Amino acid sequence: MSTIDNDCVISIHKLIDAYCSDPSVIPGFVMNVVNRRGELLVNYAAGQMGLDNPAPMTTDSVFWLASCSKLIGAICAMQQVEKGLIGLDDSDKLEEICPELKEVKVIKMVDKKPTLVEKKNRITLRMLLSHTAGFSYSFFHPWLIKLFPHVDELAGDKHVLDTALVFEPGTDWGYGTSMDWVGVVIERLRGKPVSQIVQEDIFEPLGITDIEMKPTQSMRDRLVNLHQKDAENGTMTQREHVYSLDAEFESFGAGYFAKGSEYVKLLAMLLNNGVGPDTGKQVLSEKSVDDMFANQIPQWPNYGRRATPPGKPEYTNALPELYPQGNAPQGWGISFMLTIEPTDTGRGPNTGWWSGIINTFWWVDRQKGVAGLAQSQILPFGDEDVMVLWNTIEAMIYKSLVEDKSKL
């Protein structure tokens, strides 16, 4: 089984302690690393709950998952495909369930003005799951801010569905609200809230607790505070939460709150080819997991090298590249990025990873049998201190890792 030695674990603890020793740099941080057997190789917290809240951060602390929620939605979507309720490429079924996706307009420049026009291409579930349907986030796209000023995709309301496409379906990659539409499709397919579907079909079989769209009182009592770092001088201040704890809309795009050691049970299931290692329950077939980790956009090997503009600077920094890795081709699976080639930190090929806007990051390396979740509580996205800490921990893990060569 994949494991790391105790000296590595101690070194990781000391590194996290050092980064969190000054709350104005990183107030608090939680790291969980898991192997294919579901064993926690690292389960550690340091720092405090908030800059103005000196209560110690613990491994029971609860964080807003933000876009780390998308993985939950993708797993749920693949379950519906397995049931034969909808196909990944069945536009007819998708438009029957969700006619809004047939009627949605695309924004194009007409007489130098962003204008809503009829789209030419049809949307599929695969496009929604691979972010090639044409939806974007307003904080990444100024057209959306101009045409839909009432929309804040992180407010937790149904206005998240009000926007238009920024390119023709299937002609580009763009990160946005596609997973929220996936939730609408699944809810209509099954006739009940997606939170209930996920609880019954994913969380219960995997023995997962402490992940909710509407946090329980116990979770609220353990919820970390959120912070804003000033882009110009780096000053850290504690702020109100962006996402509502009582959101009216059940968002697969950004709606979950979680304790880290529970979230990594999802990652361990993916490492274990769809079976929960703790419970022995099958959540996905091995084929579905393989499909999730298959590159959906080989025609765009440099899609993540386009600069990410800060449409709303309080939410995200301007990033020159999603995951710097030289000239290696970049991929995208079912809801997450793929590092196609081995990385400098030690990742094996076709490792899946993604993030949440408050600088939370997960990865799943099926070849080497290890996965992890790094959780922080800082806006805007792309915080250099957190990203360096996460990457350094990852490199330390791989340097010490004894790989699991078996498949359970």
C-alpha positions in Angstrom: 0.0 0.0 0.0 1.1 3.6 -0.6 2.6 5.1 2.6 5.1 7.7 3.8 7.6 7.5 6.6 7.1 9.1 10.0 10.0 11.6 9.4 8.1 12.9 6.4 4.9 13.3 8.4 6.8 15.2 11.2 8.4 17.5 8.6 5.1 18.3 7.0 3.6 19.2 10.4 6.6 21.5 11.1 6.2 23.2 7.7 2.5 23.8 8.1 3.2 25.2 11.6 5.8 27.6 10.2 3.5 28.9 7.5 0.7 29.4 10.1 2.9 31.0 12.8 1.9 34.4 11.5 -1.9 34.6 11.1 -1.5 37.6 8.7 0.1 35.2 6.2 -2.0 32.1 6.5 -4.4 32.2 9.5 -5.1 28.5 9.5 -4.6 25.4 7.4 -5.7 21.8 7.3 -4.0 19.0 5.3 -5.4 15.5 4.6 -3.6 12.9 2.6 -5.1 9.4 1.9 -4.1 6.2 0.2 -6.1 3.7 -1.8 -7.0 1.8 1.3 -8.6 4.9 2.8 -5.8 5.3 5.4 -5.0 8.9 6.4 -1.2 9.4 5.8 -1.5 13.0 6.9 -4.3 14.5 9.0 -3.1 17.8 10.5 -4.3 21.3 11.3 -2.4 24.4 12.4 -3.1 28.0 13.0 -6.4 29.5 14.2 -10.0 29.7 13.0 -9.7 33.3 12.0 -7.5 36.4 12.2 -9.9 37.7 14.8 -10.8 34.3 16.2 -7.9 32.8 18.1 -9.6 29.4 18.6 -7.2 26.8 17.3 -7.8 25.3 13.9 -8.4 21.5 14.2 -8.9 18.6 11.9 -12.6 18.8 12.8 -12.9 22.3 11.4 -15.4 22.9 8.6 -14.6 24.8 5.4 -16.7 26.0 2.5 -15.7 23.7 -0.4 -16.6 26.2 -3.2 -15.6 24.6 -6.5 -14.3 21.5 -4.8 -18.1 20.8 -4.7 -17.9 20.1 -8.5 -16.3 16.7 -8.0 -19.4 15.6 -5.9 -21.6 16.7 -8.8 -19.5 14.9 -11.4 -19.7 11.6 -9.4 -23.4 12.0 -9.1 -23.7 12.7 -12.9 -21.7 9.6 -13.8 -24.1 7.5 -11.6 -27.0 8.7 -13.7 -25.2 7.7 -16.8 -24.5 4.3 -15.3 -28.2 3.9 -14.6 -29.0 4.6 -18.2 -31.1 7.7 -17.4 -29.1 9.9 -19.7 -26.1 9.6 -22.0 -23.0 11.8 -22.0 -23.7 12.8 -25.6 -27.5 12.7 -25.8 -28.6 16.2 -26.7 -32.2 15.1 -27.2 -32.6 13.8 -23.7 -30.8 16.8 -22.2 -33.0 19.3 -24.0 -36.1 17.3 -23.1 -35.2 17.4 -19.4 -33.9 21.0 -19.5 -35.4 23.0 -22.4 -33.6 26.1 -21.1 -30.4 24.6 -22.4 -32.0 24.4 -25.9 -33.0 28.1 -25.7 -29.9 29.6 -24.0 -28.3 32.4 -26.1 -24.6 33.0 -26.9 -22.9 36.4 -26.5 -21.2 37.7 -29.6 -19.8 41.1 -30.5 -22.3 42.8 -32.9 -21.3 46.4 -33.9 -18.7 46.3 -31.1 -21.3 45.5 -28.5 -21.8 42.2 -26.6 -25.1 40.9 -27.9 -27.3 37.8 -27.2 -27.8 35.7 -30.4 -29.1 32.2 -31.2 -26.5 29.5 -30.7 -25.7 27.1 -33.5 -24.6 24.0 -31.6 -26.4 21.8 -29.2 -25.3 21.2 -25.6 -24.5 17.7 -24.2 -24.0 16.5 -20.7 -20.4 15.8 -21.6 -19.9 19.4 -22.5 -21.3 20.5 -19.2 -19.1 18.2 -17.3 -16.0 19.1 -19.3 -16.7 22.9 -19.3 -17.0 23.1 -23.1 -20.7 24.1 -23.2 -19.9 27.8 -23.3 -20.8 28.9 -19.7 -18.4 31.1 -17.8 -18.2 32.9 -14.4 -18.8 36.6 -14.4 -15.6 37.1 -12.4 -13.7 35.6 -15.4 -15.7 37.4 -18.1 -16.5 41.1 -18.4 -19.3 40.4 -20.9 -21.3 38.6 -18.2 -20.7 41.4 -15.7 -22.0 43.9 -18.3 -25.1 42.0 -19.4 -26.0 40.3 -16.1 -25.0 42.7 -13.3 -27.5 41.1 -10.9 -25.7 37.8 -11.0 -23.3 36.7 -8.3 -22.6 33.1 -8.9 -21.3 32.7 -5.3 -24.4 34.1 -3.6 -26.2 30.7 -3.5 -29.3 31.8 -5.4 -31.0 30.7 -8.6 -29.7 33.8 -10.5 -26.6 31.6 -11.1 -28.6 30.2 -14.0 -29.5 33.5 -15.6 -26.4 34.1 -17.7 -25.7 33.2 -21.3 -22.9 31.4 -23.2 -19.7 33.2 -24.0 -18.8 30.8 -26.9 -20.5 28.3 -29.1 -20.9 24.9 -27.4 -18.1 22.5 -28.1 -15.8 25.1 -29.6 -13.6 26.0 -26.6 -13.0 25.4 -22.9 -14.3 27.9 -20.4 -14.8 27.6 -16.6 -18.1 28.5 -15.2 -21.6 27.5 -14.1 -21.9 24.2 -16.1 -22.0 22.1 -12.9 -25.0 24.1 -11.6 -26.9 23.1 -14.8 -25.8 19.5 -14.2 -27.5 19.6 -10.8 -30.7 20.9 -12.4 -30.7 18.1 -14.9 -30.1 15.4 -12.2 -32.8 16.9 -10.0 -35.4 16.7 -12.8 -34.3 13.2 -13.8 -34.7 11.9 -10.3 -37.5 14.0 -9.0 -35.9 15.0 -5.8 -33.2 17.4 -4.5 -29.7 16.7 -5.5 -28.6 17.0 -1.8 -30.9 14.0 -1.1 -29.6 12.0 -4.1 -26.0 12.6 -3.1 -26.7 11.6 0.5 -28.4 8.4 -0.5 -26.2 7.4 -3.4 -22.7 8.7 -2.4 -22.3 9.8 1.2 -24.2 6.9 2.9 -22.4 4.2 0.9 -19.0 5.8 1.7 -19.8 6.4 5.3 -19.4 10.2 4.8 -20.7 12.6 7.4 -19.9 16.3 7.9 -20.4 17.3 4.3 -23.6 19.3 3.7 -25.1 22.0 1.5 -26.8 23.5 4.5 -24.4 22.9 7.4 -25.8 21.5 10.6 -25.5 23.5 13.8 -22.5 21.3 14.8 -20.8 22.2 11.5 -21.6 25.9 11.9 -20.0 25.8 15.3 -16.8 24.5 13.7 -16.9 26.7 10.5 -13.7 28.6 9.9 -13.7 32.3 9.3 -13.0 33.7 5.8 -10.4 36.3 5.0 -9.5 38.8 2.3 -6.0 39.6 1.3 -5.3 43.0 -0.2 -3.7 42.5 -3.6 -1.5 45.6 -3.3 0.0 45.4 0.1 -0.9 41.8 1.2 -2.8 43.0 4.3 -5.1 40.3 5.7 -8.6 41.1 7.1 -11.3 38.8 8.3 -14.5 39.2 6.3 -18.1 37.8 6.1 -18.7 34.6 4.3 -19.3 34.9 0.6 -21.6 31.9 0.2 -24.8 31.7 2.2 -25.1 29.0 4.9 -28.8 28.8 4.0 -28.5 29.0 0.2 -31.8 28.7 -1.6 -30.2 27.0 -4.6 -28.6 23.6 -4.4 -25.3 24.2 -6.3 -23.1 21.5 -7.5 -20.8 24.3 -8.6 -20.0 25.7 -5.2 -22.6 24.7 -2.6 -21.0 22.2 -0.2 -19.3 22.7 3.2 -17.1 19.9 4.6 -14.6 18.6 7.1 -11.5 17.6 5.1 -11.1 14.1 6.4 -14.6 13.3 5.2 -14.0 14.8 1.7 -10.9 12.7 1.1 -13.2 9.6 1.4 -14.4 10.6 -2.1 -10.8 10.8 -3.3 -10.0 7.4 -1.8 -13.0 5.9 -3.6 -11.6 7.2 -6.9 -8.2 5.8 -6.1 -9.9 2.5 -5.4 -11.7 2.3 -8.7 -15.1 3.3 -7.5 -15.3 1.3 -4.3 -15.3 2.9 -0.9 -12.3 1.3 0.9 -13.8 1.8 4.3 -17.2 0.3 3.5 -16.6 -2.0 0.5 -19.6 -0.3 -1.2 -19.4 0.4 -4.9 -20.3 4.0 -5.8 -19.0 4.0 -9.4 -17.9 1.3 -11.8 -14.2 1.2 -12.7 -15.1 2.2 -16.3 -16.9 5.3 -15.0 -13.8 6.3 -13.0 -11.6 5.6 -16.1 -14.0 7.8 -18.1 -13.7 10.6 -15.5 -9.9 10.5 -15.8 -9.9 10.4 -19.6 -8.8 13.7 -21.3 -12.0 15.2 -22.8 -10.2 18.0 -24.7 -7.0 16.7 -26.3 -7.5 19.2 -29.1 -6.7 22.1 -26.7 -3.5 21.0 -24.9 -2.7 24.6 -23.9 -6.1 25.7 -22.7 -4.9 26.4 -19.2 -2.1 28.7 -20.3 -4.4 31.5 -21.2 -4.2 34.2 -18.5 -7.0 34.2 -16.0 -8.4 37.8 -15.9 -9.5 39.1 -12.5 -13.0 40.3 -13.4 -13.7 40.7 -9.7 -10.3 41.2 -8.0 -11.7 40.4 -4.6 -12.4 36.9 -5.8 -9.4 35.9 -7.9 -5.9 37.1 -8.7 -4.8 37.3 -12.4 -3.1 34.0 -13.0 -0.8 33.5 -16.0 -1.4 29.7 -16.0 -3.7 27.2 -14.2 -0.9 24.8 -13.3 2.6 25.7 -14.5 4.3 22.6 -15.9 6.7 23.7 -18.7 5.4 22.8 -22.1 3.6 19.6 -21.1 0.2 19.1 -22.6 -2.8 20.0 -20.4 -6.0 18.0 -20.1 -9.4 18.1 -18.6 -11.4 15.1 -17.3 -15.0 15.0 -16.1 -15.1 18.1 -14.0 -11.4 18.5 -13.1 -8.0 19.3 -14.6 -5.5 16.6 -15.6 -1.8 16.9 -15.4 -1.1 14.6 -18.4 2.6 14.0 -17.8 4.5 13.4 -14.5 5.1 16.7 -12.7 8.1 18.2 -10.8 6.4 17.5 -7.5 6.3 13.7 -8.3 2.8 13.2 -9.6 2.2 10.3 -11.9 0.6 10.7 -15.3 -3.1 11.7 -15.7 -3.4 12.9 -12.1 -6.7 14.7 -11.5 -6.8 17.9 -9.4 -8.9 21.0 -8.8 -9.5 23.8 -6.3 -11.9 26.0 -4.5 -11.9 29.8 -4.7 -10.8 30.2 -1.1 -7.5 28.5 -1.9 -8.5 24.9 -1.3 -6.8 22.2 -3.5 -7.3 18.5 -4.0 -5.5 15.9 -6.2 -5.9 12.2 -7.0 -3.0 10.2 -8.4 -4.4 6.8 -9.4 -1.1 5.5 -10.7 0.8 6.1 -7.4 -2.2 5.5 -5.1 -2.2 8.7 -3.2 -4.6 11.7 -3.0 -4.9 14.8 -0.8 -6.8 17.9 0.2 -5.2 21.2 1.3 -7.7 23.6 2.9 -7.3 27.3 3.6 -9.7 30.2 4.1 -8.4 33.1 2.0 -9.6 35.2 -0.9 -8.7 36.0 -3.6 -7.9 32.7 -5.4 -4.3 32.1 -6.3 -2.8 33.0 -3.0 1.0 32.5 -3.5 1.7 31.5 0.1 -1.0 28.8 0.1 0.0 27.5 -3.3 3.7 27.2 -2.4 2.8 25.4 0.9 0.5 23.0 -1.0 3.1 22.2 -3.7 5.9 21.8 -1.2 3.8 19.4 0.9 3.0 17.4 -2.2 6.7 17.2 -3.3 7.6 16.0 0.3 5.0 13.3 0.1 6.1 12.0 -3.2 9.8 12.0 -2.2 8.9 9.7 0.8 6.2 7.7 -0.9 6.3 3.9 -1.1 3.8 3.2 -3.9 0.9 0.8 -3.8 1.4 -1.5 -6.8 -1.8 -3.5 -6.2 -5.4 -2.8 -7.0 -7.8 -3.8 -4.3 
